[in-house]
Amino acid sequence: MMADLQRQTVALNELDWSDDRFRMSYFRDESHLRSSIGRVGLLHLPLVQVEENGRYRIVSGWRRLMAIRELGWTEVKCSVLPRSADMLEWYRRVLEENLSVRELNLVEKAHVLGCLRGVFRLPEDVVRTEYLPLLGFGRDPLWVARLEKVLEMAPLAQKALAEDRLSWEMIDFLAKLPRADQEAFVDAVLQLGMGKNRQREAALLLSDLSRRIEQSVAEILSGEECRRIVGKQQPAGARQSEFFAWLRRRRYPLFSRLEDAFRQWVRELHLPPNVQIEHSPYFESARGQVVIRFRSAEECEKGVRALAERAASGQLRRLEEFLNPKLQEQI
């Protein structure tokens, strides 16, 4: 690919570091690359293009060039493209070369699309039919809009996406939020170690709660009780459970109040461990159920007797309060 290009030594201060239109590497650990270059030198030459002002635009090799800059080099040998080069053709070559040796992360794919649309002004149908399949998205037009949203997201959100710690399903949710809300949400996700299903659940609850109480996501998550839960010195699973219980209490205050009262009432019945009284989901139906788990006839009979005793004493009558919507408001 580079055999017919001119090679020359370029001073690092002659590179146009501000022009990152062709950059393809984002949010990667460069320590191994720096160590490798420090030991054996630069085996693959960066590709640059001469600009009208005499400086050099980086076309390929951003990671290598940033590594040697950190190593203290002052100059580097490069392959140099003339100003007359067909840059779309070369960009396609560089893209396919990158894809042949590594998987681009989601943010890198977004930058590829941004370059194709913003620098080369390719029509959406060309991007969709020729480049989306290369990037692993088939020809789904939704990914064009979705990847454009990634480029507008807060850096913390982009980093989490690139590291696959944030679900791609969160892109559309986060794109609707101001950057402060994006960062607050992603920070909570990372600190609590939420999996992708939990992220989706948190997004739904926070969206509903934000509309209901007219507070931003950042304001909700910066509250004292939330910060206390997130910052606890406990395993992530325990903190997640407490976080979602807190979030549901705020989103569904009546349900939470009923749930707490119901659990307390069941505890006070002192039923055998194999007997459970359950309400309908979210108390939406005037139907409950009793579950008796047993491994013998005697164990079953013991559970039935316990229920009969509570019924005879009138202790079960409070069920009507939990199952009747007209009485629930009084609890």
C-alpha positions as a Markdown table, in Angstrom:
| # | Residue | x | y | z |
|---|---|---|---|---|
| 1 | Met | 0.0 | 0.0 | 0.0 |
| 2 | Met | 2.8 | 2.4 | 0.9 |
| 3 | Ala | 5.5 | 1.2 | -1.5 |
| 4 | Asp | 5.1 | 3.9 | -4.2 |
| 5 | Leu | 5.0 | 6.8 | -1.7 |
| 6 | Gln | 7.7 | 9.2 | -1.0 |
| 7 | Arg | 9.4 | 8.7 | 2.4 |
| 8 | Gln | 10.9 | 11.5 | 4.4 |
| 9 | Thr | 11.7 | 12.5 | 7.9 |
| 10 | Val | 9.2 | 14.9 | 9.4 |
| 11 | Ala | 9.7 | 16.9 | 12.6 |
| 12 | Leu | 6.9 | 16.3 | 15.1 |
| 13 | Asn | 6.3 | 20.0 | 15.4 |
| 14 | Glu | 5.5 | 20.1 | 11.7 |
| 15 | Leu | 2.6 | 17.8 | 12.1 |
| 16 | Asp | -0.9 | 19.4 | 12.3 |
| 17 | Trp | -2.1 | 17.9 | 15.5 |
| 18 | Ser | -5.3 | 20.0 | 15.4 |
| 19 | Asp | -6.5 | 18.3 | 12.2 |
| 20 | Asp | -7.9 | 15.0 | 13.4 |
| 21 | Arg | -10.4 | 14.4 | 10.5 |
| 22 | Phe | -8.8 | 11.1 | 9.6 |
| 23 | Arg | -8.1 | 9.8 | 13.1 |
| 24 | Met | -9.5 | 6.3 | 13.7 |
| 25 | Ser | -8.3 | 5.4 | 17.2 |
| 26 | Tyr | -10.1 | 6.6 | 20.4 |
| 27 | Phe | -10.1 | 5.5 | 24.0 |
| 28 | Arg | -7.4 | 2.8 | 23.7 |
| 29 | Asp | -4.7 | 1.9 | 26.2 |
| 30 | Glu | -1.4 | 3.0 | 24.5 |
| 31 | Ser | 1.0 | 1.8 | 27.2 |
| 32 | His | 1.8 | -1.5 | 25.3 |
| 33 | Leu | 2.3 | 0.4 | 22.0 |
| 34 | Arg | 4.7 | 2.9 | 23.7 |
| 35 | Ser | 6.6 | 0.1 | 25.3 |
| 36 | Ser | 6.9 | -1.8 | 21.9 |
| 37 | Ile | 8.1 | 1.3 | 20.0 |
| 38 | Gly | 10.5 | 2.1 | 22.8 |
| 39 | Arg | 12.1 | -1.4 | 22.5 |
| 40 | Val | 12.1 | -2.0 | 18.7 |
| 41 | Gly | 11.3 | 1.3 | 17.1 |
| 42 | Leu | 8.7 | 2.2 | 14.5 |
| 43 | Leu | 8.1 | -0.7 | 12.1 |
| 44 | His | 5.2 | 0.7 | 10.1 |
| 45 | Leu | 5.5 | 4.3 | 8.9 |
| 46 | Pro | 2.7 | 6.8 | 9.6 |
| 47 | Leu | 1.0 | 8.2 | 6.5 |
| 48 | Val | 0.7 | 12.0 | 6.2 |
| 49 | Gln | -0.3 | 14.5 | 3.6 |
| 50 | Val | 1.3 | 17.9 | 2.7 |
| 51 | Glu | -1.0 | 20.8 | 3.5 |
| 52 | Glu | -1.0 | 24.0 | 1.6 |
| 53 | Asn | 0.8 | 25.8 | 4.4 |
| 54 | Gly | 3.6 | 23.2 | 4.3 |
| 55 | Arg | 2.5 | 21.4 | 7.5 |
| 56 | Tyr | 1.6 | 17.7 | 7.5 |
| 57 | Arg | -1.9 | 16.3 | 8.0 |
| 58 | Ile | -2.0 | 12.9 | 9.8 |
| 59 | Val | -3.9 | 10.4 | 7.6 |
| 60 | Ser | -2.9 | 7.2 | 9.3 |
| 61 | Gly | -0.9 | 6.3 | 12.4 |
| 62 | Trp | -2.3 | 8.6 | 15.1 |
| 63 | Arg | -1.6 | 6.1 | 17.8 |
| 64 | Arg | 2.0 | 5.6 | 16.8 |
| 65 | Leu | 2.6 | 9.3 | 16.4 |
| 66 | Met | 1.1 | 10.1 | 19.8 |
| 67 | Ala | 3.2 | 7.3 | 21.4 |
| 68 | Ile | 6.5 | 8.6 | 20.0 |
| 69 | Arg | 5.6 | 12.1 | 21.0 |
| 70 | Glu | 5.1 | 10.8 | 24.6 |
| 71 | Leu | 8.4 | 9.0 | 24.3 |
| 72 | Gly | 10.1 | 12.3 | 23.5 |
| 73 | Trp | 11.0 | 11.8 | 19.9 |
| 74 | Thr | 11.4 | 15.0 | 17.9 |
| 75 | Glu | 11.1 | 13.6 | 14.4 |
| 76 | Val | 9.8 | 10.5 | 12.6 |
| 77 | Lys | 10.1 | 9.0 | 9.1 |
| 78 | Cys | 6.7 | 9.0 | 7.3 |
| 79 | Ser | 5.1 | 8.1 | 4.0 |
| 80 | Val | 3.9 | 11.3 | 2.4 |
| 81 | Leu | 0.9 | 11.8 | 0.2 |
| 82 | Pro | 0.9 | 14.7 | -2.2 |
| 83 | Arg | -1.9 | 17.3 | -2.1 |
| 84 | Ser | -3.3 | 15.9 | -5.3 |
| 85 | Ala | -4.0 | 12.4 | -3.8 |
| 86 | Asp | -7.6 | 11.1 | -4.0 |
| 87 | Met | -8.2 | 11.2 | -0.3 |
| 88 | Leu | -11.5 | 9.3 | -0.3 |
| 89 | Glu | -9.7 | 6.4 | -2.0 |
| 90 | Trp | -6.9 | 6.5 | 0.6 |
| 91 | Tyr | -9.2 | 6.9 | 3.5 |
| 92 | Arg | -11.0 | 3.7 | 2.3 |
| 93 | Arg | -7.7 | 1.9 | 2.1 |
| 94 | Val | -6.7 | 3.0 | 5.6 |
| 95 | Leu | -10.1 | 2.0 | 6.9 |
| 96 | Glu | -10.0 | -1.5 | 5.4 |
| 97 | Glu | -6.4 | -2.0 | 6.6 |
| 98 | Asn | -7.5 | -1.1 | 10.2 |
| 99 | Leu | -10.5 | -3.4 | 10.0 |
| 100 | Ser | -8.3 | -6.3 | 8.8 |
| 101 | Val | -6.2 | -6.2 | 12.0 |
| 102 | Arg | -8.6 | -5.0 | 14.7 |
| 103 | Glu | -12.2 | -4.4 | 15.7 |
| 104 | Leu | -13.1 | -0.8 | 15.8 |
| 105 | Asn | -15.0 | 0.2 | 19.0 |
| 106 | Leu | -18.3 | 2.0 | 18.7 |
| 107 | Val | -16.8 | 5.5 | 19.1 |
| 108 | Glu | -14.3 | 4.8 | 16.4 |
| 109 | Lys | -17.0 | 3.7 | 14.0 |
| 110 | Ala | -18.9 | 6.8 | 14.8 |
| 111 | His | -15.8 | 8.9 | 13.9 |
| 112 | Val | -15.5 | 7.0 | 10.6 |
| 113 | Leu | -19.1 | 7.8 | 9.7 |
| 114 | Gly | -18.5 | 11.4 | 10.8 |
| 115 | Cys | -15.5 | 11.7 | 8.4 |
| 116 | Leu | -17.5 | 10.1 | 5.5 |
| 117 | Arg | -20.4 | 12.4 | 6.0 |
| 118 | Gly | -18.7 | 15.6 | 7.3 |
| 119 | Val | -15.3 | 15.6 | 5.4 |
| 120 | Phe | -16.2 | 13.7 | 2.2 |
| 121 | Arg | -19.9 | 14.8 | 2.1 |
| 122 | Leu | -21.0 | 11.3 | 1.0 |
| 123 | Pro | -24.8 | 10.9 | 0.7 |
| 124 | Glu | -26.5 | 8.9 | 3.3 |
| 125 | Asp | -27.4 | 6.1 | 0.8 |
| 126 | Val | -23.8 | 5.7 | -0.2 |
| 127 | Val | -22.7 | 5.5 | 3.5 |
| 128 | Arg | -25.5 | 3.0 | 4.2 |
| 129 | Thr | -24.9 | 0.7 | 1.3 |
| 130 | Glu | -21.1 | 0.8 | 1.0 |
| 131 | Tyr | -19.7 | 1.6 | 4.5 |
| 132 | Leu | -22.2 | 0.4 | 7.1 |
| 133 | Pro | -21.7 | -3.2 | 6.1 |
| 134 | Leu | -17.9 | -2.7 | 6.4 |
| 135 | Leu | -18.5 | -1.4 | 10.0 |
| 136 | Gly | -20.7 | -4.4 | 10.9 |
| 137 | Phe | -24.1 | -2.8 | 10.8 |
| 138 | Gly | -25.6 | -4.2 | 7.7 |
| 139 | Arg | -27.5 | -1.5 | 5.9 |
| 140 | Asp | -29.7 | -0.4 | 8.8 |
| 141 | Pro | -30.3 | 3.3 | 8.3 |
| 142 | Leu | -31.0 | 3.7 | 12.0 |
| 143 | Trp | -27.3 | 3.3 | 12.6 |
| 144 | Val | -26.4 | 6.3 | 10.6 |
| 145 | Ala | -28.4 | 8.6 | 12.9 |
| 146 | Arg | -27.3 | 6.6 | 16.0 |
| 147 | Leu | -23.6 | 7.0 | 15.2 |
| 148 | Glu | -24.0 | 10.7 | 14.6 |
| 149 | Lys | -25.5 | 11.0 | 18.1 |
| 150 | Val | -22.4 | 9.3 | 19.5 |
| 151 | Leu | -20.2 | 12.1 | 18.3 |
| 152 | Glu | -22.3 | 14.6 | 20.3 |
| 153 | Met | -22.2 | 12.7 | 23.5 |
| 154 | Ala | -20.2 | 13.7 | 26.6 |
| 155 | Pro | -16.6 | 12.3 | 26.7 |
| 156 | Leu | -17.4 | 10.1 | 29.7 |
| 157 | Ala | -20.3 | 8.5 | 27.8 |
| 158 | Gln | -18.1 | 8.0 | 24.7 |
| 159 | Lys | -15.4 | 6.4 | 26.8 |
| 160 | Ala | -17.8 | 4.0 | 28.4 |
| 161 | Leu | -19.3 | 3.1 | 25.0 |
| 162 | Ala | -15.8 | 2.5 | 23.6 |
| 163 | Glu | -14.9 | 0.2 | 26.5 |
| 164 | Asp | -18.2 | -1.7 | 26.2 |
| 165 | Arg | -19.2 | -0.7 | 29.7 |
| 166 | Leu | -22.3 | 1.2 | 28.4 |
| 167 | Ser | -24.9 | -0.5 | 26.2 |
| 168 | Trp | -25.4 | 0.9 | 22.7 |
| 169 | Glu | -29.1 | 0.9 | 23.6 |
| 170 | Met | -28.4 | 3.9 | 25.8 |
| 171 | Ile | -27.3 | 6.1 | 22.9 |
| 172 | Asp | -30.8 | 7.2 | 22.0 |
| 173 | Phe | -31.7 | 7.8 | 25.7 |
| 174 | Leu | -28.5 | 9.9 | 26.4 |
| 175 | Ala | -28.8 | 11.8 | 23.1 |
| 176 | Lys | -31.9 | 13.5 | 24.5 |
| 177 | Leu | -30.2 | 14.7 | 27.6 |
| 178 | Pro | -27.9 | 17.7 | 28.3 |
| 179 | Arg | -24.2 | 16.7 | 28.8 |
| 180 | Ala | -24.4 | 17.2 | 32.6 |
| 181 | Asp | -27.3 | 14.6 | 32.7 |
| 182 | Gln | -25.4 | 12.3 | 30.5 |
| 183 | Glu | -22.3 | 12.4 | 32.7 |
| 184 | Ala | -24.3 | 11.9 | 35.9 |
| 185 | Phe | -26.1 | 8.9 | 34.4 |
| 186 | Val | -22.9 | 7.3 | 33.1 |
| 187 | Asp | -21.1 | 8.0 | 36.3 |
| 188 | Ala | -23.8 | 6.2 | 38.3 |
| 189 | Val | -23.8 | 3.3 | 35.8 |
| 190 | Leu | -20.0 | 2.8 | 36.2 |
| 191 | Gln | -19.8 | 3.3 | 39.9 |
| 192 | Leu | -22.6 | 0.7 | 40.5 |
| 193 | Gly | -21.3 | -1.7 | 37.8 |
| 194 | Met | -24.6 | -1.9 | 36.1 |
| 195 | Gly | -25.1 | -4.6 | 33.4 |
| 196 | Lys | -26.9 | -3.7 | 30.2 |
| 197 | Asn | -30.3 | -4.8 | 31.4 |
| 198 | Arg | -30.0 | -2.7 | 34.5 |
| 199 | Gln | -28.9 | 0.3 | 32.5 |
| 200 | Arg | -32.1 | 0.1 | 30.5 |
| 201 | Glu | -34.2 | -0.2 | 33.7 |
| 202 | Ala | -32.4 | 2.8 | 35.2 |
| 203 | Ala | -33.0 | 4.9 | 32.1 |
| 204 | Leu | -36.7 | 4.2 | 32.1 |
| 205 | Leu | -37.1 | 4.9 | 35.8 |
| 206 | Leu | -35.1 | 8.1 | 35.6 |
| 207 | Ser | -36.9 | 9.4 | 32.5 |
| 208 | Asp | -40.3 | 8.9 | 34.2 |
| 209 | Leu | -39.2 | 10.3 | 37.5 |
| 210 | Ser | -37.6 | 13.4 | 35.8 |
| 211 | Arg | -40.8 | 14.2 | 34.1 |
| 212 | Arg | -42.9 | 13.5 | 37.2 |
| 213 | Ile | -41.0 | 15.7 | 39.6 |
| 214 | Glu | -39.6 | 18.2 | 37.0 |
| 215 | Gln | -36.0 | 17.7 | 38.0 |
| 216 | Ser | -33.1 | 16.9 | 35.7 |
| 217 | Val | -31.4 | 13.5 | 35.8 |
| 218 | Ala | -28.3 | 15.2 | 37.2 |
| 219 | Glu | -30.3 | 16.8 | 40.0 |
| 220 | Ile | -31.9 | 13.5 | 40.9 |
| 221 | Leu | -28.6 | 11.6 | 41.0 |
| 222 | Ser | -26.8 | 14.3 | 42.9 |
| 223 | Gly | -29.2 | 14.0 | 45.8 |
| 224 | Glu | -27.7 | 13.2 | 49.2 |
| 225 | Glu | -29.4 | 9.8 | 49.6 |
| 226 | Cys | -28.4 | 8.7 | 46.1 |
| 227 | Arg | -24.8 | 9.7 | 46.6 |
| 228 | Arg | -24.8 | 7.9 | 49.9 |
| 229 | Ile | -26.0 | 4.7 | 48.2 |
| 230 | Val | -23.6 | 4.9 | 45.3 |
| 231 | Gly | -20.6 | 5.6 | 47.5 |
| 232 | Lys | -21.2 | 2.8 | 50.0 |
| 233 | Gln | -18.3 | 0.4 | 50.6 |
| 234 | Gln | -20.4 | -2.6 | 49.6 |
| 235 | Pro | -20.4 | -5.1 | 46.8 |
| 236 | Ala | -21.9 | -3.7 | 43.6 |
| 237 | Gly | -24.9 | -6.0 | 43.7 |
| 238 | Ala | -26.0 | -4.8 | 47.1 |
| 239 | Arg | -25.6 | -1.2 | 46.1 |
| 240 | Gln | -27.5 | -1.7 | 42.9 |
| 241 | Ser | -30.4 | -3.3 | 44.8 |
| 242 | Glu | -30.5 | -0.4 | 47.2 |
| 243 | Phe | -30.2 | 2.1 | 44.4 |
| 244 | Phe | -33.2 | 0.6 | 42.4 |
| 245 | Ala | -35.3 | 0.3 | 45.6 |
| 246 | Trp | -34.7 | 4.0 | 46.3 |
| 247 | Leu | -35.4 | 4.9 | 42.6 |
| 248 | Arg | -38.7 | 3.0 | 42.6 |
| 249 | Arg | -39.8 | 4.6 | 45.9 |
| 250 | Arg | -39.3 | 8.0 | 44.3 |
| 251 | Arg | -40.9 | 7.0 | 41.0 |
| 252 | Tyr | -43.8 | 5.0 | 42.6 |
| 253 | Pro | -44.5 | 6.5 | 46.0 |
| 254 | Leu | -47.9 | 4.9 | 46.5 |
| 255 | Phe | -46.6 | 1.5 | 45.4 |
| 256 | Ser | -43.6 | 1.8 | 47.7 |
| 257 | Arg | -45.7 | 2.8 | 50.6 |
| 258 | Leu | -48.1 | -0.2 | 50.0 |
| 259 | Glu | -45.2 | -2.6 | 49.5 |
| 260 | Asp | -43.5 | -1.5 | 52.8 |
| 261 | Ala | -46.8 | -1.8 | 54.7 |
| 262 | Phe | -47.6 | -5.1 | 53.1 |
| 263 | Arg | -44.2 | -6.7 | 54.0 |
| 264 | Gln | -44.5 | -5.4 | 57.5 |
| 265 | Trp | -48.0 | -6.9 | 57.9 |
| 266 | Val | -46.8 | -10.3 | 56.5 |
| 267 | Arg | -43.9 | -10.3 | 58.9 |
| 268 | Glu | -46.3 | -9.7 | 61.8 |
| 269 | Leu | -48.3 | -12.7 | 60.9 |
| 270 | His | -45.4 | -14.9 | 61.8 |
| 271 | Leu | -46.3 | -17.5 | 59.2 |
| 272 | Pro | -44.1 | -20.6 | 58.7 |
| 273 | Pro | -41.2 | -20.0 | 56.3 |
| 274 | Asn | -42.9 | -22.2 | 53.6 |
| 275 | Val | -46.0 | -20.1 | 53.5 |
| 276 | Gln | -46.0 | -16.9 | 51.5 |
| 277 | Ile | -48.8 | -14.3 | 50.8 |
| 278 | Glu | -48.3 | -12.3 | 47.6 |
| 279 | His | -50.0 | -9.3 | 46.2 |
| 280 | Ser | -50.6 | -8.7 | 42.5 |
| 281 | Pro | -47.8 | -6.9 | 40.6 |
| 282 | Tyr | -47.8 | -3.2 | 41.7 |
| 283 | Phe | -51.1 | -3.9 | 43.5 |
| 284 | Glu | -52.9 | -3.3 | 40.2 |
| 285 | Ser | -55.3 | -6.2 | 40.6 |
| 286 | Ala | -57.7 | -7.1 | 43.6 |
| 287 | Arg | -56.2 | -10.6 | 43.5 |
| 288 | Gly | -53.5 | -12.0 | 45.7 |
| 289 | Gln | -52.3 | -15.5 | 46.2 |
| 290 | Val | -51.0 | -17.8 | 48.9 |
| 291 | Val | -48.1 | -20.1 | 48.1 |
| 292 | Ile | -47.4 | -23.1 | 50.3 |
| 293 | Arg | -44.2 | -25.0 | 49.5 |
| 294 | Phe | -43.9 | -28.5 | 51.0 |
| 295 | Arg | -42.0 | -31.7 | 50.8 |
| 296 | Ser | -44.4 | -33.8 | 52.8 |
| 297 | Ala | -48.1 | -34.0 | 53.6 |
| 298 | Glu | -47.3 | -33.0 | 57.2 |
| 299 | Glu | -45.5 | -29.8 | 56.0 |
| 300 | Cys | -48.5 | -28.9 | 53.8 |
| 301 | Glu | -51.0 | -29.5 | 56.6 |
| 302 | Lys | -48.9 | -27.3 | 58.9 |
| 303 | Gly | -49.0 | -24.4 | 56.5 |
| 304 | Val | -52.8 | -24.8 | 56.0 |
| 305 | Arg | -53.3 | -24.8 | 59.8 |
| 306 | Ala | -51.3 | -21.7 | 60.2 |
| 307 | Leu | -53.4 | -19.9 | 57.6 |
| 308 | Ala | -56.6 | -21.1 | 59.2 |
| 309 | Glu | -55.5 | -19.9 | 62.6 |
| 310 | Arg | -54.7 | -16.4 | 61.3 |
| 311 | Ala | -58.1 | -16.3 | 59.4 |
| 312 | Ala | -60.0 | -17.4 | 62.6 |
| 313 | Ser | -58.3 | -14.7 | 64.6 |
| 314 | Gly | -59.2 | -12.0 | 62.0 |
| 315 | Gln | -55.6 | -11.3 | 61.1 |
| 316 | Leu | -56.1 | -11.8 | 57.4 |
| 317 | Arg | -58.8 | -9.3 | 57.1 |
| 318 | Arg | -56.3 | -6.5 | 56.5 |
| 319 | Leu | -55.8 | -8.0 | 53.1 |
| 320 | Glu | -58.8 | -6.1 | 51.9 |
| 321 | Glu | -56.9 | -2.8 | 52.5 |
| 322 | Phe | -54.1 | -3.9 | 50.2 |
| 323 | Leu | -56.3 | -5.4 | 47.5 |
| 324 | Asn | -59.0 | -2.7 | 47.3 |
| 325 | Pro | -57.9 | 0.4 | 45.4 |
| 326 | Lys | -60.3 | 2.6 | 47.3 |
| 327 | Leu | -58.7 | 1.6 | 50.6 |
| 328 | Gln | -55.0 | 1.7 | 49.4 |
| 329 | Glu | -54.8 | 5.5 | 49.6 |
| 330 | Gln | -55.5 | 5.3 | 53.3 |
| 331 | Ile | -52.5 | 3.2 | 54.1 |
